[in-house]
């Protein structure tokens, strides 16, 4: 997988394609709209140079944190 460039560009964690059952590492990932590469949202925030991608990663982290903080029955509605 590493040779296919299927890794976070910042921490080099390997990920598997969705066609391989999306075996991720339990962290949030984000796809670059330009190059179609995937990176951890945390890595994009701390290391990424593209301000718009950094903002998207921040927004995604915030959205997921909000959803995770809601009680289960409230999150489903």
C-alpha positions in Angstrom: 0.0 0.0 0.0 2.8 2.4 0.8 4.2 2.0 -2.7 0.8 3.0 -4.1 1.0 6.3 -2.1 -2.0 5.2 0.0 -0.9 7.0 3.1 -1.2 10.2 5.1 1.3 12.6 3.5 2.2 14.0 6.9 2.6 11.0 9.3 2.9 8.3 6.6 0.1 6.1 8.2 -1.0 3.7 5.6 -4.7 3.4 4.7 -6.7 1.0 2.6 -8.9 1.8 -0.2 -12.7 1.7 0.3 -12.8 -1.2 -2.1 -10.9 -3.1 0.5 -13.5 -2.5 3.2 -12.2 0.9 4.3 -9.9 -0.4 7.0 -8.8 2.8 8.6 -6.9 3.5 11.8 -9.8 4.9 13.8 -8.9 8.6 13.0 -10.7 11.1 10.8 -9.4 11.3 7.3 -10.0 14.0 4.7 -9.6 13.9 0.9 -7.9 16.7 -0.9 -10.2 18.0 -3.6 -7.3 18.8 -5.9 -4.9 15.8 -5.7 -7.4 13.3 -4.3 -5.0 12.1 -1.6 -6.2 11.4 1.9 -4.7 12.7 5.1 -5.7 12.7 8.7 -7.6 15.7 9.7 -5.3 16.3 12.7 -2.2 16.1 10.5 -3.8 18.5 8.0 -4.5 21.0 10.8 -1.1 20.8 12.3 1.1 20.3 9.3 -0.8 21.2 6.1 0.0 24.3 4.1 -3.3 24.8 2.4 -5.4 27.2 4.5 -8.7 26.1 3.0 -8.0 22.4 3.6 -6.9 23.2 7.1 -10.2 25.0 7.7 -12.2 22.1 6.3 -10.3 19.7 8.6 -11.1 21.9 11.6 -14.7 22.1 10.7 -15.0 18.3 10.2 -13.3 17.7 13.6 -15.7 20.1 15.2 -18.7 18.5 13.6 -17.7 15.0 14.6 -17.0 16.1 18.2 -20.4 17.7 18.4 -22.1 14.6 17.1 -20.2 12.4 19.5 -21.1 14.6 22.5 -24.9 14.2 21.8 -26.9 11.4 23.5 -27.4 8.5 21.1 -31.2 9.0 20.8 -30.7 12.7 20.0 -27.9 12.1 17.4 -30.2 9.8 15.4 -32.9 12.4 14.9 
